[in-house]
Amino acid sequence: MILLTGAAGKTGRAVLQALAKREAVVRVFVRHQDQASDLLEAGATEALLGDFAMLDALHTAMKDVSSIYHICPNMHPSEVEIGRSIIKIAAEAGVKHFVYHSVLHPQTEKMPHHWNKMRVEELLFESGLEFTILQSAPYMQNILAFREAILKEGIYRAPYPAVTALSLIDLQDLGEAAAIVLTGEGHANAVYELVGTAALSQEALVSILTVAKGSLVRYAEIAIDEWRLNAAESGLGDYAMETLIQMFDYYAAYGLRGSTNQLRWLLGCEPTSFLEFTKRVLIEDLE
């Protein structure tokens, strides 16, 4: 039995999809019944309701589990405390393999959510559990928040300069890599960077979007104050908002660059390019 925490988000759904294709037995841990019902339809074997503050629910979720894929909710202020609890309970339950969903370059203290993931990684090193850590690049799917503007206005917006260069990954590739690690052998005590592309500037992204769309797509930088206002109106919490702003500042100053070698090795093929992703996911609305 594989336990998948944080299963209702886009990362969890990508991992579940890849595991379901392999007919793996998967228990999902989610907060709401509607999420449980959706994930059972998507291929989960079992669904348990609870949250990371409910230690009894976590103990129940670990019963008969051989492997766990742990995803903490994005930008969670208690990521380290959650990690400490779930690692402890997994060790007590005799879980054989703990796979942790981390982030590319967790050593970057200037990005608090990266730094917190590094601290959870350290807890895993000290736990005695066999572990695999998957350090993911930013998702190509993040641009889908701007789908309407890209398709209707020919504008892609983000809150950092056009020259900002980021390595990316397609969530579909991430799900496949996670499923390979969870169902295969030889990944104990490994740390893998999951990176699908070389670092691409925002100028390069709109050039690729232009090719895929068949008409001009321009880049427009969003001012942080405008982004903050939009985020507040959407209901984003203060901690997540300020953490993301620190991430945008870091991206603007340094970018985020990784190597595709480990993902290529895990998949046994070339990772999905941004052009392939764009044609598959974004431009389908034009056909």
C-alpha positions as CSV (number, residue, x, y, z in Angstrom):
1,M,0.0,0.0,0.0
2,I,1.2,3.5,-1.0
3,L,0.0,6.5,1.1
4,L,-0.3,9.7,-0.8
5,T,-0.7,12.9,1.4
6,G,-1.7,16.2,0.0
7,A,-3.4,14.2,-2.7
8,A,-6.1,16.7,-3.7
9,G,-3.7,19.3,-5.2
10,K,-2.3,19.3,-8.7
11,T,0.9,17.6,-7.7
12,G,-1.0,14.8,-5.9
13,R,-3.3,14.3,-8.8
14,A,-0.4,14.0,-11.2
15,V,1.3,11.4,-9.0
16,L,-2.0,9.4,-8.5
17,Q,-2.6,9.4,-12.3
18,A,0.8,7.8,-12.9
19,L,0.4,5.3,-10.1
20,A,-3.1,4.4,-11.3
21,K,-1.7,3.6,-14.7
22,R,0.5,1.0,-12.9
23,E,-2.5,-0.4,-11.0
24,A,-0.8,0.5,-7.7
25,V,-2.7,0.2,-4.5
26,V,-3.0,3.8,-3.3
27,R,-4.5,5.3,-0.1
28,V,-5.1,9.1,-0.3
29,F,-5.2,11.4,2.7
30,V,-7.4,14.4,2.1
31,R,-9.4,16.9,4.1
32,H,-12.9,16.8,2.4
33,Q,-15.3,14.1,1.2
34,D,-15.7,15.6,-2.2
35,Q,-11.9,15.4,-2.7
36,A,-12.0,11.8,-1.6
37,S,-14.8,11.0,-4.1
38,D,-12.9,12.6,-7.0
39,L,-9.7,10.8,-6.2
40,L,-11.4,7.4,-5.9
41,E,-12.8,8.0,-9.3
42,A,-9.3,9.0,-10.5
43,G,-7.8,5.7,-9.4
44,A,-7.2,5.8,-5.7
45,T,-7.9,2.5,-3.9
46,E,-8.9,4.0,-0.5
47,A,-9.5,7.5,0.8
48,L,-9.1,8.7,4.4
49,L,-10.3,12.1,5.7
50,G,-8.2,14.2,8.1
51,D,-5.6,16.9,8.2
52,F,-2.0,17.1,9.4
53,A,-2.9,18.3,12.8
54,M,-5.0,15.2,13.5
55,L,-2.3,12.8,14.8
56,D,-4.8,9.9,15.3
57,A,-5.9,10.2,11.7
58,L,-2.3,10.1,10.5
59,H,-1.6,7.0,12.6
60,T,-4.7,5.4,11.0
61,A,-3.5,6.5,7.5
62,M,-0.2,4.7,8.0
63,K,-1.7,1.3,8.8
64,D,-0.4,-1.4,6.4
65,V,1.5,1.2,4.4
66,S,4.8,0.2,2.8
67,S,5.6,3.5,1.1
68,I,4.5,7.1,1.5
69,Y,4.6,10.1,-0.9
70,H,4.4,13.2,1.3
71,I,3.3,16.5,-0.2
72,C,2.8,19.4,2.2
73,P,0.3,22.0,1.2
74,N,2.0,24.8,-0.8
75,M,3.5,27.6,1.2
76,H,2.4,26.2,4.5
77,P,3.8,28.0,7.5
78,S,4.0,24.8,9.6
79,E,5.8,22.7,7.0
80,V,8.6,21.7,9.3
81,E,6.3,20.8,12.2
82,I,4.1,18.8,9.8
83,G,7.2,17.0,8.4
84,R,8.4,16.2,11.9
85,S,5.1,14.6,12.9
86,I,4.5,12.6,9.7
87,I,8.1,11.3,9.7
88,K,7.9,10.2,13.3
89,I,4.6,8.5,12.8
90,A,5.9,6.8,9.6
91,A,8.9,5.5,11.5
92,E,6.7,4.2,14.3
93,A,4.4,2.5,11.8
94,G,7.3,0.7,10.1
95,V,6.9,2.4,6.7
96,K,9.7,1.1,4.5
97,H,10.1,3.9,2.1
98,F,9.4,7.6,2.6
99,V,9.4,9.8,-0.5
100,Y,9.3,13.5,0.1
101,H,8.1,16.1,-2.4
102,S,10.7,18.9,-2.0
103,V,11.8,21.7,-4.3
104,L,14.7,22.6,-6.5
105,H,17.5,24.2,-4.5
106,P,16.1,24.0,-1.0
107,Q,19.3,25.5,0.3
108,T,18.1,29.0,-0.7
109,E,17.4,30.7,2.7
110,K,16.1,33.8,0.9
111,M,13.0,31.7,-0.1
112,P,11.5,30.6,3.1
113,H,9.4,27.7,1.7
114,H,12.6,26.3,0.1
115,W,14.5,26.7,3.3
116,N,11.7,24.9,5.2
117,K,11.8,22.0,2.9
118,M,15.5,21.7,3.4
119,R,14.9,21.4,7.2
120,V,12.4,18.6,6.5
121,E,15.0,16.9,4.4
122,E,17.4,17.1,7.3
123,L,14.7,15.4,9.6
124,L,14.5,12.6,7.1
125,F,18.3,12.1,7.1
126,E,18.1,11.7,10.8
127,S,15.0,9.5,10.9
128,G,16.4,6.1,10.2
129,L,13.9,5.7,7.4
130,E,14.8,4.7,3.9
131,F,14.0,7.8,1.9
132,T,13.9,9.4,-1.5
133,I,13.8,13.2,-1.9
134,L,12.4,14.6,-5.2
135,Q,13.4,18.2,-5.7
136,S,11.1,19.6,-8.2
137,A,11.5,22.6,-10.5
138,P,8.6,25.1,-11.0
139,Y,5.7,23.6,-13.0
140,M,5.0,24.4,-16.6
141,Q,1.4,24.2,-15.5
142,N,1.8,27.5,-13.6
143,I,1.3,29.4,-16.8
144,L,-2.2,28.1,-17.1
145,A,-3.3,30.7,-14.6
146,F,-2.8,33.2,-17.5
147,R,-4.4,31.0,-20.2
148,E,-7.2,33.4,-21.0
149,A,-4.8,36.4,-21.5
150,I,-2.4,34.3,-23.5
151,L,-5.1,33.0,-25.9
152,K,-7.3,36.1,-26.1
153,E,-4.9,39.0,-25.7
154,G,-1.6,37.5,-26.7
155,I,-0.1,38.6,-23.4
156,Y,1.7,36.5,-20.8
157,R,2.3,38.2,-17.4
158,A,4.4,37.4,-14.4
159,P,5.8,39.4,-11.5
160,Y,9.5,39.4,-12.5
161,P,11.6,40.8,-15.3
162,A,11.5,39.4,-18.9
163,V,15.1,38.2,-18.5
164,T,14.3,36.1,-15.5
165,A,15.5,32.5,-16.3
166,L,13.8,29.5,-14.7
167,S,14.1,25.8,-15.3
168,L,10.7,24.1,-15.5
169,I,9.1,20.7,-15.4
170,D,5.8,19.3,-16.8
171,L,3.7,17.8,-13.9
172,Q,3.1,14.8,-16.1
173,D,6.8,14.0,-16.0
174,L,6.9,14.6,-12.3
175,G,4.1,12.2,-11.7
176,E,5.9,9.5,-13.8
177,A,9.1,10.0,-12.0
178,A,7.4,9.8,-8.6
179,A,5.6,6.6,-9.7
180,I,8.9,5.1,-10.9
181,V,10.5,5.8,-7.5
182,L,7.5,4.5,-5.5
183,T,7.1,1.2,-7.5
184,G,10.7,0.5,-8.5
185,E,13.9,-0.6,-6.8
186,G,17.2,1.1,-6.2
187,H,16.0,4.5,-5.1
188,A,16.6,4.3,-1.3
189,N,18.5,7.2,0.3
190,A,18.6,9.1,-3.0
191,V,18.1,12.8,-3.7
192,Y,16.9,13.6,-7.2
193,E,16.6,17.0,-8.9
194,L,13.5,16.8,-11.2
195,V,14.1,19.4,-13.9
196,G,12.6,19.2,-17.4
197,T,14.2,22.2,-19.2
198,A,17.3,24.3,-19.2
199,A,16.7,27.7,-17.7
200,L,14.3,29.6,-19.9
201,S,13.9,33.4,-19.7
202,Q,10.4,34.8,-19.9
203,E,11.3,36.2,-23.3
204,A,12.1,32.7,-24.4
205,L,8.8,31.5,-23.0
206,V,6.8,34.0,-25.1
207,S,8.8,33.1,-28.2
208,I,7.8,29.5,-27.7
209,L,4.2,30.4,-27.0
210,T,4.2,32.5,-30.2
211,V,5.3,29.4,-32.2
212,A,2.7,27.1,-30.6
213,K,-0.2,29.6,-30.8
214,G,0.7,30.8,-34.3
215,S,0.3,34.4,-33.4
216,L,2.3,36.9,-31.4
217,V,2.5,36.5,-27.6
218,R,4.1,39.4,-25.7
219,Y,5.5,39.5,-22.1
220,A,4.3,42.0,-19.6
221,E,5.8,42.2,-16.1
222,I,3.3,42.6,-13.3
223,A,4.2,45.2,-10.6
224,I,4.5,43.6,-7.2
225,D,1.9,46.0,-5.8
226,E,-0.5,45.0,-8.5
227,W,0.2,41.3,-7.9
228,R,-0.2,41.8,-4.1
229,L,-3.6,43.4,-4.6
230,N,-4.8,40.7,-6.9
231,A,-3.6,38.0,-4.5
232,A,-5.3,39.6,-1.6
233,E,-8.6,39.8,-3.6
234,S,-8.3,36.1,-4.4
235,G,-8.1,35.2,-0.7
236,L,-4.4,34.3,-0.5
237,G,-3.2,34.4,3.1
238,D,-0.6,36.8,4.3
239,Y,2.2,34.2,4.9
240,A,1.8,32.7,1.5
241,M,1.7,36.1,-0.1
242,E,4.8,37.4,1.5
243,T,6.6,34.1,0.9
244,L,5.8,34.2,-2.8
245,I,7.0,37.8,-3.0
246,Q,10.3,36.8,-1.6
247,M,10.4,34.0,-4.2
248,F,9.7,36.5,-7.0
249,D,12.5,38.8,-5.7
250,Y,14.9,35.8,-5.6
251,Y,13.9,34.8,-9.2
252,A,14.5,38.3,-10.4
253,A,17.9,38.5,-8.8
254,Y,19.2,35.0,-9.5
255,G,16.8,32.9,-11.6
256,L,16.5,29.2,-10.8
257,R,18.6,26.8,-12.8
258,G,18.8,23.0,-12.7
259,S,20.1,20.0,-14.7
260,T,17.8,17.7,-16.7
261,N,20.1,14.7,-16.3
262,Q,18.4,13.0,-13.4
263,L,14.9,13.3,-14.7
264,R,16.0,12.0,-18.1
265,W,17.6,9.0,-16.4
266,L,14.6,8.3,-14.3
267,L,12.1,8.5,-17.2
268,G,14.4,6.7,-19.7
269,C,13.6,9.4,-22.3
270,E,13.8,13.1,-22.9
271,P,11.7,15.2,-20.5
272,T,8.8,17.1,-22.0
273,S,9.9,20.4,-23.6
274,F,8.0,23.6,-23.0
275,L,6.9,23.6,-26.7
276,E,5.5,20.1,-26.4
277,F,3.7,21.0,-23.2
278,T,2.3,24.1,-24.7
279,K,0.9,22.3,-27.7
280,R,-0.6,19.6,-25.5
281,V,-2.1,21.6,-22.8
282,L,-2.5,25.3,-23.6
283,I,-3.2,25.4,-27.3
284,E,-5.8,22.6,-27.2
285,D,-8.4,25.4,-26.6
286,L,-7.7,26.7,-30.1
287,E,-8.4,23.4,-31.9
